Amino acid sequence: MYPLICDFLSPQNVKPLWTKRPNYKSSLEIPEINSMIINPRDNSLVVGGGDNNIHILDLEHGVFKSVLQGHSDYVHCVSVREREAEILSGGEDGAVRIWDSRTGQTVHCIEVYKYEECARPQFGKWISCLTTDSDWMLCGGGPSLSLWHLRSLSPTSTFPLSGCQRQAAFYQDMILAVGEGQSVSHCLLGGEVKAQIPCSSQSLNTLQLNTNSTEHRVLTVGGSSDHIDVFTNLSYRAFSLSF
């Protein structure tokens, strides 16, 4: 593919980018991959899949080094609590599991649907969105989107949003959420919905906020249409990209 480069390389000088370790898998065969996130603490990729497990990929060596087992149904979402060396996962079984990333053992298991303030039996018990910010966690899906204090393992706020939320994010003193419906919801930490900003798609699946630049803090939102909405100001949609 690259003849000009390969002409100068001899086999004895060529080393693979990823070296394999014995007894570790270098490939992954599961029904589907539903969520991925990088864990900067150990330079690994955390993968939540349809086999009910969380797989940990060593990015330096390119091999799957461990499997976290405990969910009884497939995993929808994963998040990393870097400071505490913990991984969080949410699944179809209605549980949020908190794992010690060093040992691979479950530290806590929160069955969100069993909490009266969060339960919505008409939507089911599955957890479809999950994120963490230091001592706090956001999760939702079948149960209402809710804010949890992780030291006390208790919900502090629930958000009166209709339908199932598919992604949520902390931003300053607000929470941004998308899911069934056409709007990005701006919520206050106390549980109030401050605003709902219309988008192009009838149903929304994902949002991403660029936090690396204070000058260009851009929010992008995508969903059930071929449009990606771009917000340069969180109060309104600036323009849309079409694919």
GIDAFEN-V663445 format. One record per backbone hydrogen bond with DSSP energy under -1.0 kcal/mol. CO is the residue of the C=O (numbers start at 1). NH is the residue of the N-H. If there is no record, write none. Layout:
BEGIN
CO,NH
CO,NH
END
This chain:
BEGIN
2,6
3,7
5,8
6,9
10,13
21,24
25,64
32,50
35,48
37,46
39,44
43,59
44,39
45,57
46,37
47,55
48,34
48,35
49,75
53,49
54,68
55,47
56,65
56,66
57,45
58,62
63,58
66,56
68,54
74,92
77,90
79,88
81,86
82,85
85,101
86,81
87,99
88,79
89,97
90,76
90,77
91,94
91,127
95,91
96,110
97,89
98,107
98,108
99,87
100,104
105,100
108,98
110,96
110,112
111,114
112,115
115,118
115,119
118,144
120,123
126,142
129,140
131,138
133,136
135,150
136,133
137,148
138,131
139,146
140,128
140,129
143,141
145,159
146,139
147,156
147,157
148,137
149,153
149,154
154,149
157,147
159,161
164,180
167,178
169,176
171,174
174,171
175,187
176,169
177,185
178,166
178,167
179,204
182,199
184,197
185,177
186,194
186,195
187,175
188,191
192,188
195,186
197,184
203,224
206,222
208,220
216,218
218,210
219,231
220,208
221,229
222,205
222,206
226,243
228,241
229,221
230,238
230,239
231,219
233,236
239,230
241,228
END
